Amino acid sequence: MTYNDVYEGWKSDPEAFWMMAAEAIDWVKKPTKALDASKVPFYEWFSDGVVNTCYNAIDRHVENGRGDQVAIIYDSPITGAAGKTTYSELLVKVASFAGALQARGVEKGDRVIIYMPMVPEAMIAMLACSRIGAVHSVVFGGFAANELATRIEDCTPKAIIAASCGIEPGRVIAYKPLLDGAIELSEHKPEFTIVFQREQQVSDLIEGRDFDWNAVQQGVAPAPCVPVKGNDPVYILYTSGTTGQPKGVVRHAGGHLVALEWTMGNLYGIKPGEVFWAASDVGWVVGHSYICYGPLIHGATSIVFEGKPIGTPDAGTFWRMIEEHKISALFTAPTAFRAIKREDPKGEFVKKYDLSSLRTLFLAGERADSDTIIWAQDQLNVPVIDHWWQTETGFAIAANPVGIELMPVKLGSPTVAMPGYDVQILDEGGHEVAADTMGAIAIKLPLPPGTLPTLWNAQERFVSSYLTAFPGYYETGDAGYKDADGYLYIMARTDDVINVAGHRLSTGQMEEVLSSHPDVAECAVIGVADALKGQAPLGFLCLNAGTDKADEDVVKECVKLVREKIGPVAAFKLACVVDRLPKTRSGKILRGTMVNIADGKSYKMPATIDDPVILDEITAALSKMGFPH
């Protein structure tokens, strides 16, 4: 079957398509229909089905004779720890921890916050919640106390599960003081916390409130799976909101299972028993979908990696992982590959390892520039697949579905819309535009299974944030175009389309040109206030290791390059060389914060920032250039 056959099959009968996909899930009670459209615009999938997520991720594989297969590989180059857990072993651990939660009064529908680093216990905690029908909300380990407090306030957890610390290269981050501070700040208080003590830093526990991970499991009965309805929530995952108040994206049990099972085979081309590595963090949506749930639901082996693409110990750590663990597919952010390429532009480390197990590299999370894709293709000699999705959708909106057919790769495009997504490019009036014309990217309702049905306790905000700009559509917040073949191009967040003297220009298009310069490892373009033109583009350039050209020469060449490739209309004249770009921990460049610094506006320190010191470096670089004017 071709992609077109599958997509048209979905389009002609969405109900039949998703009911067929639901056959791959083990239901306690099968749904009688796929879509419930009785409460538009709050669509629900498989709402009359009864199911358990943990059963589908663990128990059924053990019952079907796969208990000895490895479920989780843990690899921590930061601590030197490593280990493998089979499906049978995972079942024992998850049922035991779920029993401990039940014994302390956690019931179906209760919320539990998980505040942990990349250790297998984070997944055990998530799966234990799913096992008993509790709703987990994972907060990225090491988030500041006030950010954790806002999430405690919003989802009112009965319990919080934390680790004593997280470990970054060269430093230990104590989580317990942050947790204590957050509970103190929050009006809502959890009934108890469970702390997983790591040997690098053992925390003091508050008697009566804090319990040790191991001690709390002693003498408790393992918990069986608790059936939940298809439209009961599995988790809440907070994503940043424009107001500074985070938005709690909800994921329903039935659609979540069906979508992830379908994508593991059809999109990623993974077979049960193969090793799939999403090099992300359980605190992000990628970690939920493709570290914890997707691979296990599909019966594959998943990897929990506590390390960095460079520096733990070097730019070869990804290649060591692939060789050692026989990884079939790697999914990571373009940022990771830009970091590796910057450190090892000639790919010397790649040559040291046997990468024959790797079939595909998948990139997502940030625009994948052509230069990075070409470098990865040349080094790894496998298809490099860019795909595009959001925290809200939970899986790819547009991708190259290698499990159905490997479509021709077009650089700069995440390929085509996946079944379930009717993606359209709209003008400001909500009308579809012609091919190759830039506009707002919107998705015709209903969204497919596995996407957000609403926000936690914020239905009005859900409608105003996503469904109001274009009635009948979900507004993605991204701008781009489709070509004549239906390939999608994501050019910028809609607020990253800048207006230069009346011309609407994509900062993404300029970044694409800049990253093609041989000395540029990574770049970002923002729009800064300009008295004459309204806005002017400003480029930040990070250079490859070993570049011997003067910074000003690279800047001059880059200005010339943009003029040649995009034209004088881009009015690209301003650029500076910086050591690094400010990013979230998931690798997204903080362009909005950089704009505020350049324009002299106040800004809130982003909670997800990887290293706040970088903002001082950016401020100094802008100040040298005379910003703010």
C-alpha positions in Angstrom: 0.0 0.0 0.0 1.1 3.5 -0.7 0.8 6.6 1.5 -1.8 8.0 -0.8 -3.9 4.8 -0.5 -3.8 5.0 3.3 -4.4 8.7 3.5 -7.4 8.6 1.1 -8.7 5.5 3.0 -8.8 7.6 6.1 -10.3 10.6 4.4 -13.1 8.6 2.8 -14.1 6.8 6.0 -12.4 8.2 9.2 -14.7 6.1 11.4 -13.8 2.8 9.7 -10.1 3.8 9.6 -9.8 4.4 13.3 -12.0 1.5 14.3 -9.6 -0.8 12.3 -6.6 0.8 14.1 -8.2 0.2 17.4 -8.1 -3.5 16.7 -4.4 -3.5 17.6 -5.3 -2.5 21.2 -6.5 -5.0 23.9 -9.7 -3.6 25.3 -11.6 -4.6 28.4 -14.7 -3.6 26.5 -14.3 -2.7 22.8 -15.7 0.7 21.7 -18.8 0.7 19.6 -17.8 3.7 17.6 -14.6 5.8 17.1 -15.7 9.4 17.3 -18.2 11.1 19.7 -19.1 14.4 18.2 -22.0 15.1 20.6 -20.2 18.0 22.4 -18.6 19.9 19.5 -16.0 21.4 19.6 -15.0 18.9 22.4 -14.6 15.8 20.3 -13.8 12.5 22.0 -12.5 9.2 20.7 -13.4 5.7 21.7 -15.3 7.2 24.7 -17.5 4.1 25.3 -14.6 1.7 25.2 -13.0 0.4 28.5 -9.2 -0.1 28.6 -6.0 0.1 30.7 -2.9 1.8 29.3 -0.4 -0.1 31.5 -1.9 -3.5 30.6 -1.3 -2.7 26.9 2.2 -1.5 27.6 3.3 -4.4 29.8 1.0 -7.2 30.9 -0.2 -8.3 27.5 3.3 -8.8 26.2 4.1 -10.9 29.3 0.9 -12.9 28.7 1.8 -13.4 25.1 5.2 -14.9 25.9 7.4 -11.9 25.5 8.3 -11.6 29.2 12.0 -12.2 28.7 12.4 -9.5 26.1 14.1 -6.3 27.2 11.6 -3.5 27.7 13.9 -0.7 29.0 17.6 -0.2 28.5 19.1 2.4 30.9 22.3 4.1 29.9 23.8 7.0 32.0 27.2 8.1 30.7 26.9 10.9 33.3 26.9 8.5 36.3 28.3 5.4 34.6 25.2 3.4 35.6 23.5 1.1 33.1 21.0 -1.8 33.1 18.3 -3.7 31.3 14.8 -4.5 32.5 12.7 -7.2 30.8 8.9 -7.0 30.4 8.5 -9.5 33.2 10.7 -7.5 35.5 9.0 -4.3 34.6 5.6 -5.8 35.4 6.8 -6.7 38.9 8.3 -3.3 39.5 5.3 -1.3 38.2 2.7 -3.5 40.0 4.6 -3.1 43.2 4.9 0.7 43.0 1.3 1.0 41.9 0.4 -1.1 45.0 2.3 1.4 47.2 0.4 4.3 45.7 -2.9 2.5 46.3 -2.0 1.6 49.8 -1.5 5.3 50.5 -4.9 6.1 49.1 -4.3 7.1 45.5 -7.3 6.1 43.5 -8.6 6.3 39.9 -8.9 9.9 38.8 -6.5 11.3 41.4 -3.6 13.4 40.1 0.1 12.5 40.8 2.9 14.9 39.9 6.2 13.2 38.9 9.4 15.3 39.2 12.2 13.1 38.2 15.4 13.0 35.9 16.1 10.4 33.2 16.1 7.2 35.3 13.9 4.1 34.8 12.0 4.9 38.0 10.4 7.9 36.2 8.8 5.5 33.7 7.9 3.0 36.5 6.1 5.9 38.2 4.2 6.9 35.0 3.2 3.3 34.3 2.1 2.7 37.9 -0.2 5.7 37.7 -1.7 4.4 34.5 -2.1 1.0 36.1 -4.4 2.2 38.8 -6.2 4.9 36.7 -4.4 7.8 38.4 -3.6 10.8 36.2 0.1 11.7 36.1 1.6 15.1 35.4 5.3 14.9 34.7 7.2 18.1 35.5 10.7 18.4 34.1 13.2 17.5 36.8 14.9 20.6 38.1 12.2 23.1 37.2 12.2 26.1 39.5 10.1 25.9 42.7 7.6 28.6 41.5 7.0 26.8 38.2 6.4 23.5 40.0 4.1 25.4 42.4 1.9 26.7 39.6 1.5 23.1 38.3 0.7 21.9 41.9 -2.0 24.6 42.1 -3.5 23.8 38.8 -3.8 20.0 38.9 -4.1 19.6 42.8 -2.2 16.3 43.1 -2.8 13.8 45.9 0.9 12.8 45.8 4.2 14.0 44.3 6.9 11.5 43.3 10.4 13.0 43.1 14.0 12.0 42.9 16.5 13.4 45.4 18.6 14.9 42.6 19.3 15.2 38.9 22.8 15.1 37.5 24.1 17.3 34.8 27.7 17.3 33.4 29.8 18.6 36.3 27.0 19.3 38.8 24.4 17.7 40.9 21.0 19.5 41.1 19.2 18.9 44.4 15.5 18.4 43.7 14.3 18.1 47.2 14.8 21.8 48.2 13.0 22.8 45.0 10.1 20.4 45.8 9.9 21.7 49.4 9.9 25.2 48.2 7.2 24.5 45.7 4.9 22.9 48.3 5.5 25.8 50.6 4.5 28.3 47.8 1.4 26.4 46.7 -1.9 26.8 48.5 -2.7 23.1 47.6 -0.7 20.7 49.6 -0.2 17.0 48.5 -1.1 14.4 51.1 2.4 12.8 50.7 5.5 12.6 48.6 7.7 9.6 47.6 11.4 10.3 47.1 13.7 8.1 45.0 17.0 8.5 46.7 20.0 8.7 44.4 23.5 7.9 45.8 24.9 11.2 44.4 22.7 13.2 46.9 20.5 11.7 49.5 17.7 14.0 50.8 16.4 14.5 54.3 12.8 13.4 54.5 10.0 15.2 56.4 8.5 12.7 58.8 4.8 11.9 58.0 4.9 13.6 54.6 7.9 12.2 52.7 8.4 8.5 52.1 11.3 6.6 50.7 10.8 4.9 47.3 11.9 1.5 48.5 10.5 1.6 52.0 7.0 2.6 50.8 6.8 -0.6 48.8 7.6 -3.0 51.6 4.8 -5.3 52.5 2.2 -3.9 50.0 0.2 -6.1 47.6 1.0 -5.6 43.9 -1.8 -3.6 42.2 -3.9 -5.1 39.3 -4.8 -3.0 36.3 -7.8 -0.7 36.9 -10.1 -0.4 33.9 -10.9 3.2 32.7 -13.1 4.6 30.1 -11.7 5.5 26.7 -12.2 9.2 27.5 -10.7 9.2 30.9 -7.4 11.1 31.1 -4.1 9.3 31.3 -2.0 12.4 31.9 -1.8 16.2 32.0 1.3 17.7 30.4 1.9 21.4 30.9 3.0 23.5 28.0 4.0 27.2 28.2 1.2 29.7 27.7 1.4 33.2 26.4 0.0 34.6 29.7 2.8 33.0 31.7 0.1 30.6 33.1 1.0 27.1 31.8 -1.6 25.2 29.8 -2.4 21.6 30.9 -2.7 19.5 27.8 -4.9 16.5 28.5 -4.5 13.0 26.9 -7.4 10.5 26.9 -6.7 6.8 27.3 -8.4 5.3 24.2 -7.1 7.7 21.5 -3.6 7.8 23.1 -3.2 4.0 22.8 -4.6 3.8 19.3 -2.5 6.7 17.9 0.8 5.6 19.5 0.4 1.9 18.4 -0.5 3.0 14.8 2.5 5.4 14.6 5.1 3.0 15.9 4.6 0.7 13.0 3.3 2.9 10.2 5.3 6.1 10.8 8.5 4.9 12.5 8.6 1.5 10.8 9.4 -0.3 14.1 8.6 -4.0 14.6 8.0 -5.5 18.1 11.3 -6.6 19.6 13.4 -3.9 17.9 15.2 -1.1 19.8 13.8 2.4 19.5 15.6 5.4 21.0 13.9 8.8 21.5 16.8 10.9 22.8 14.6 13.3 24.7 13.3 13.5 28.3 10.2 12.2 30.0 9.4 15.8 31.0 8.5 16.6 27.4 5.8 15.2 25.1 8.3 13.2 23.1 9.3 11.4 26.3 5.7 10.6 27.1 4.8 9.4 23.6 8.0 7.7 22.5 10.2 6.9 25.5 7.5 5.7 27.9 4.4 4.7 26.1 4.7 4.2 22.3 7.6 1.6 22.2 6.2 -0.4 25.1 2.6 -0.5 23.7 4.1 -1.7 20.5 6.2 -4.4 22.2 9.6 -2.8 21.3 12.6 -1.9 23.5 12.9 1.7 24.7 16.0 3.6 25.9 16.3 5.8 29.0 19.4 7.9 28.3 20.9 10.2 31.0 23.5 12.1 29.0 24.1 14.8 26.4 24.9 14.5 22.6 28.4 16.1 23.4 30.5 16.2 26.5 29.4 12.9 28.0 32.1 12.1 27.3 32.4 13.3 23.7 30.7 13.9 20.3 30.6 10.1 19.8 28.2 9.2 22.6 25.2 8.8 20.2 27.2 6.5 17.9 28.4 4.4 20.9 24.7 4.0 22.0 23.7 2.8 18.5 26.5 0.3 18.3 26.1 -1.0 21.8 22.4 -1.3 22.0 21.7 -2.3 18.3 19.3 0.7 17.8 17.0 0.5 14.8 15.8 4.1 14.8 16.9 7.2 16.6 14.6 10.2 17.2 16.1 13.4 18.5 16.1 17.2 18.0 18.0 18.9 15.2 19.7 20.9 18.0 21.5 17.7 19.1 22.8 17.1 15.6 23.9 20.7 15.2 25.9 20.4 18.5 27.5 17.1 17.3 28.3 18.6 13.9 29.8 21.7 15.4 32.1 19.7 17.6 32.9 17.1 14.9 32.3 18.7 11.5 34.2 16.0 9.6 32.5 13.1 11.4 35.7 11.6 12.8 33.7 10.0 15.7 31.2 8.4 13.4 33.9 6.3 11.8 34.8 4.7 15.1 31.5 2.8 15.5 29.5 0.1 13.8 26.1 1.8 13.0 24.8 -1.0 10.8 21.7 -1.6 13.0 20.4 2.0 12.3 17.8 2.2 9.6 16.4 5.7 10.1 17.1 9.0 11.9 14.0 11.1 12.8 14.3 14.8 13.7 11.6 17.0 15.4 11.2 19.8 18.0 12.8 22.6 16.0 13.1 23.4 12.3 15.6 21.0 10.7 17.8 23.1 8.4 18.9 21.5 5.2 22.6 21.7 6.1 22.1 19.6 9.2 20.0 17.0 7.3 22.6 16.8 4.5 25.4 16.4 7.1 23.5 13.6 8.9 22.6 11.8 5.6 26.3 11.9 4.5 27.6 10.7 7.9 25.0 8.0 8.7 24.0 6.9 5.2 20.4 6.4 6.3 17.2 8.3 5.5 17.0 11.4 7.7 13.3 12.2 8.3 12.1 15.5 9.6 8.7 15.4 11.1 6.5 18.0 12.7 4.2 17.9 15.7 3.3 19.7 18.9 2.8 19.0 22.6 -0.9 19.4 21.9 -1.0 16.8 19.2 1.1 14.1 21.0 2.3 12.6 17.7 3.3 13.8 14.2 1.0 16.1 12.2 3.2 15.7 9.1 5.9 13.1 8.5 7.4 10.7 6.0 5.7 7.4 7.0 8.5 4.9 6.5 6.4 2.0 7.8 4.0 2.5 4.8 6.5 3.8 2.2 9.6 6.0 2.2 8.5 9.0 0.2 11.0 11.2 -1.6 12.7 13.6 0.9 12.4 17.3 0.1 14.9 19.3 2.2 13.1 21.8 4.5 9.8 19.8 4.5 8.5 17.4 7.1 6.8 15.7 4.1 3.0 15.2 4.2 0.0 15.2 6.5 -0.6 12.0 8.5 -4.0 10.3 8.5 -6.3 12.1 10.8 -4.9 15.5 9.9 -6.6 17.6 7.2 -3.9 20.3 7.1 -4.8 23.6 5.3 -2.9 26.8 4.7 -5.2 29.8 5.4 -5.1 33.5 4.8 -6.1 36.0 7.5 -9.8 35.7 6.4 -9.7 31.9 6.9 -9.6 31.1 3.1 -7.4 28.4 1.7 -4.5 29.8 -0.3 -2.8 28.6 -3.5 0.2 26.2 -3.5 3.5 27.8 -2.6 1.7 30.7 -0.8 2.6 31.3 2.8 -0.2 31.5 5.4 -1.4 30.2 8.8 -1.2 26.4 9.1 -4.5 25.1 10.5 -6.1 21.6 10.9 -9.7 21.0 10.0 -11.7 19.6 13.0 -12.0 17.1 14.4 -8.4 16.4 15.4 -7.4 12.7 15.3 -7.3 10.3 18.3 -4.4 10.9 20.7 -4.5 14.7 20.4 -5.7 17.1 23.1 -9.5 17.0 23.6 -9.3 20.0 25.9 -7.1 21.7 28.5 -7.2 20.7 32.2 -10.0 22.6 34.0 -9.8 25.3 31.2 -12.3 24.6 28.4 -12.8 28.3 27.6 -9.0 28.7 27.4 -8.9 25.7 25.1 -11.4 27.3 22.7 -9.8 30.8 22.8 -6.2 29.5 22.4 -6.8 27.1 19.5 -10.3 27.2 18.0 -11.2 30.9 17.7 -8.9 32.3 15.0 -10.4 30.1 12.3 -13.8 28.6 13.2 -13.9 24.9 12.4 -10.1 24.6 12.6 -7.4 24.0 15.1 -4.9 26.9 14.9 -1.3 25.4 15.1 0.3 28.8 15.6 2.8 28.0 12.8 3.1 29.6 9.4 4.2 28.0 6.2 3.0 26.7 2.8 2.3 23.5 0.8 3.8 22.8 -2.6 2.1 21.4 -5.6 2.8 17.8 -4.4 1.1 18.5 -1.0 4.5 18.6 0.9 4.3 20.9 3.9 6.9 23.6 4.8 6.9 25.0 8.3 8.6 28.4 8.0 8.0 30.0 11.4 5.8 30.4 14.4 3.2 32.9 13.2 4.7 35.5 15.5 8.1 34.8 13.8 6.9 36.0 10.4 8.3 39.5 10.3 7.0 42.5 8.4 9.8 44.4 6.7 8.5 47.5 5.0 5.2 45.7 4.2 6.8 42.5 3.1 5.9 39.4 5.1 9.2 37.4 5.5 9.9 34.1 7.2 12.8 34.1 9.7 13.0 30.4 9.1 13.8 30.9 5.4 16.7 33.3 6.4 18.0 30.7 8.9 17.9 28.1 6.2 20.2 30.3 4.1 22.5 31.2 6.9 23.0 27.6 8.0 24.2 26.7 4.5 27.3 28.8 5.1 30.2 26.4 5.7 31.4 28.1 8.9 28.0 28.4 10.5 27.1 25.5 12.9 23.8 27.0 14.2 21.9 30.2 13.8 18.7 32.1 14.7 17.0 35.1 13.1 14.7 37.4 14.9 12.7 40.5 13.9 13.8 43.7 15.8 11.9 47.0 15.9 13.0 49.4 13.2 11.8 53.0 13.0 11.9 53.1 9.2 10.8 49.6 8.1 8.7 48.5 11.1 10.9 45.4 11.6 14.4 44.4 10.5 15.9 40.9 10.6 18.9 40.3 13.0 20.9 37.1 12.8 22.9 35.3 15.6 25.6 33.0 14.3 27.4 30.1 16.1 30.5 29.0 14.3 31.9 25.5 13.7 34.8 24.4 15.9 38.1 25.0 14.1 36.9 28.0 12.0 39.8 30.3 11.4 38.0 33.2 9.7 37.4 36.4 11.6 33.9 36.9 12.9 33.3 40.1 10.9 34.3 38.2 7.7 31.7 35.5 8.3 29.1 38.1 9.1 29.8 39.9 5.8 29.6 36.6 3.8 26.3 35.8 5.5 24.7 39.1 4.7 25.8 38.7 1.1 24.4 35.1 1.1 20.9 36.2 2.2 20.9 39.0 -0.4 21.8 36.5 -3.1 19.4 33.7 -2.1 16.3 35.7 -0.8 17.0 39.1 -2.3 17.4 42.7 -1.2 13.7 42.6 0.0 14.9 40.7 3.1 16.9 43.8 4.2 19.2 41.4 6.0 22.2 43.6 7.2 22.5 42.9 10.9 24.3 39.8 12.4 26.6 38.9 15.2 28.7 35.9 16.2 27.8 34.4 19.6 29.2 31.3 21.4 25.7 29.8 22.0 22.0 30.4 21.6 19.5 30.5 24.5 17.3 27.4 24.4 14.8 25.4 26.3 16.0 22.1 27.7 14.2 20.4 24.8 16.3 22.4 22.3 13.9 25.1 21.2 15.6 28.5 20.6 14.1 31.2 22.7 13.6 33.7 19.9 10.8 35.6 21.7 13.0 36.3 24.7 15.8 37.5 22.3 13.4 39.9 20.6 12.4 41.4 24.0 16.1 41.9 24.9 16.8 43.6 21.5 13.7 45.8 21.8 14.4 46.8 25.4 11.2 45.2 26.7 10.9 43.4 30.0 10.7 39.6 29.9 10.0 36.8 32.3 12.9 34.3 32.6 11.6 31.3 30.7 11.1 28.4 33.2 12.4 25.9 30.6 15.7 27.7 29.8 18.7 25.4 29.7 21.2 28.0 31.0 20.1 31.5 32.1 23.7 32.8 31.8 23.4 32.7 28.0 20.9 35.6 28.1 23.6 37.8 29.6 25.9 36.9 26.7 23.1 37.7 24.2 22.4 41.0 26.0 26.1 41.9 25.8 26.3 41.0 22.1 23.2 43.1 21.4 24.6 46.0 23.5 27.8 46.0 21.4 25.6 46.4 18.3 23.7 49.3 19.9 20.5 47.5 21.0 18.1 48.4 22.3 18.0 51.5 20.1 
